[in-house]
Amino acid sequence: MTDAPPFKFDEVNIWSEIKLEIVEKYGAAYTGVFSRYPRLKKFYVDAFSGAGAHISKSSGSQIDGSPARALKIAPPFDGFYFIDMNEKKTAHLKALCGVRGDVHIETGDASYYLTQTLLPTIKYENYNRALCLFDPYGLHLEWQAMEMAGQSRAVDMFLNFPVMDMNRNAIWRNPGTVPQDGIDRMNRFWGDGSWRTAAYVEHPQGDFFGTPIVKQGNDAIVAAFQERLRKVAGFQFVPDPLPMKNSMNAVVYYLFFASQKPVAKKIIDDIFKKYR
């Protein structure tokens, strides 16, 4: 494409570039394994897909986004689903993909499209399999989508667990001051209000400020969600997620991976090990 898009590409930091590399590496291994089973149909699902390109903050150059990388993976997927709320981004992505018949691009709410339209069609018994990248910009994904992915037994899932957004909008030191909007957003992402049990503990002497309800650190919240993906969503394998840190060594988000297959866990363990 030679024409400049009618918007600015998102600028991404190094942790986003690392995430793109990880998903691309796993995607190539995923299609490589399934190429031995021609009866299976394998799909790539990219919620919050963006425009297909970004600007690297470290180099200033344009780099491929996750959809563009997925389209280049060999052996190829049998079909692609790209979803984003921003119609300018999906319009650019449509131009990027051209007339490919194996690509479907949806403009709209990712959670609604996933739960009401797409995920119900990906059935294990019909020899469908999918690699899903759930990469919300914050608390913009509903638990039902993650749960349906796990219950299907047909999905391998990458998930951006937006702990910085959680701490900014919902998990405050004083839970009584959290606005209702933040609580509602956290409930939708977590699936219910049980996140409070992971986020807070009662302390007879209180914290440093004398507050009787003490906010837990990220580790407790992440461990609780990891267990939730196993026990509630039904994923058999949920390795320890990869913390993605900024230049100040603060965790921006955790990259979760979840699957039903031991071979998937082995592959992602090898990939994560190189970046931990």
C-alpha angles and dihedrals in degrees: 000000000000101000116089113242118250091247140042118269113241114265111229133200128226093269090060090050089052090050090052090051092049095049091046093050093048091045091056091049090046096054090041092059094044093048085079089064107055092176091068119085113215123200135189116218119191115184113190087018099167122202098313094256139064140186114245111229091205097054103017090227130122115260133186117266123219096276093053091048093048091052090057097050115119129237083040130231116250093234143001133215119193120184131185137152094221109087093197090057094047090047090055090046091052090053090048092052095044117189098336109151094205094064127085118185120194126193110204147056109342096208093052094046093046096049100036103036119009112033094050088062095053100086126175093210090055091057092251120146130178141192107211126196110198103186108160122184088235133318091346101120127084122226092233090071092054092045093050089050091054096042091051091066085210102087136087108196137201112194132190102217100202101210094159091056090047092054091045098049111020118008103066129163089249107044092192092068097052110118116242091243090061092049092049092050091049092048091053093049095044095038097236141007096282090105087083091069090057095041099048139034130187115244122191092215096035127223128296089292094046094253109153093211109065122204114231125225126254093268093066093048093047093048091051092051092046088055090046092055088054102041103030106026091037103230109155096206124041109159121200105286124245114251110225109209135193127223090278089057091247117141111247095182141329121247108223125195124194132180145151097230129082090213089058091053091050092051095048093044088057092048096045091048090064092055104037 
